[in-house]
Amino acid sequence: MPQITVYSGTPCPFCERAKMLLKKKGAAFDEYDVRADSDKMAEMLAKTGGKRTIPQIFIGGKHIGGCDELYAMEQAGKLDALLAG
């Protein structure tokens, strides 16, 4: 399984929803709270080209986007293949 990174924050229902889907898929991920860690916020902004909304999700180094994009991949049947690496 590829490395998965979730930049999130609390409280954030979209973050929780995205993490719930990843857990349902059995995907392990690294999570960083960008509201509590300014270095991780700067890292997220650099990797996303300045996107400030959370969550921001990366799978195998590829920027997926946020919760809506993750669920759209699931509905399109593309998430499982991406998670398989």
C-alpha positions in Angstrom: 0.0 0.0 0.0 1.4 3.4 -0.9 2.1 6.0 1.8 -0.9 8.1 2.6 -0.7 11.6 4.2 -3.7 13.5 5.6 -3.3 17.1 6.6 -6.2 17.8 8.9 -7.3 19.8 11.9 -9.9 19.7 14.7 -12.7 20.2 14.7 -13.3 19.2 11.1 -16.2 17.0 10.0 -14.7 16.7 6.4 -11.4 15.5 7.9 -13.3 12.9 10.0 -15.3 11.7 7.0 -12.2 11.3 4.8 -10.4 9.4 7.5 -13.4 7.2 8.1 -13.3 6.1 4.4 -9.6 5.4 4.5 -10.0 3.3 7.6 -12.9 1.5 6.1 -10.6 0.6 3.2 -8.0 -0.7 5.7 -5.5 2.1 4.7 -3.0 3.2 7.2 -2.1 6.9 7.0 0.0 9.6 8.6 -2.1 12.5 9.9 -0.9 16.0 10.7 -2.9 18.6 12.5 -2.1 21.8 10.6 -4.0 23.9 13.1 -1.7 22.9 15.9 1.6 22.7 13.9 2.6 25.7 11.8 5.5 23.8 10.2 3.1 21.2 8.9 0.7 24.0 7.7 3.6 25.5 5.7 4.5 22.1 4.3 0.9 21.5 3.3 0.7 24.9 1.6 3.9 24.2 -0.3 2.8 20.8 -1.5 -0.7 22.0 -2.5 0.2 25.2 -4.2 -1.4 27.3 -1.4 -4.6 25.4 -0.7 -5.7 26.1 2.8 -8.8 24.0 3.2 -8.6 20.7 5.1 -8.3 17.9 4.7 -5.6 17.8 2.0 -4.8 14.1 1.1 -1.9 12.6 -0.6 -1.7 9.0 -1.7 1.6 7.7 -3.0 2.9 11.2 -3.3 0.0 12.2 -5.5 -2.2 15.1 -4.4 -5.8 13.8 -4.2 -7.4 17.0 -2.8 -10.0 17.0 0.0 -12.8 14.9 1.2 -15.1 15.5 -1.8 -12.4 14.4 -4.2 -11.6 11.3 -2.2 -15.3 10.2 -2.2 -15.5 11.0 -5.9 -12.6 8.7 -6.5 -14.4 6.0 -4.5 -17.7 6.5 -6.4 -15.8 6.3 -9.7 -14.2 3.0 -8.7 -10.7 4.5 -8.8 -9.8 4.6 -5.1 -9.1 0.9 -4.6 -6.6 0.8 -7.5 -4.8 3.8 -6.1 -4.6 2.3 -2.6 -3.3 -0.9 -4.1 -0.3 1.0 -5.4 
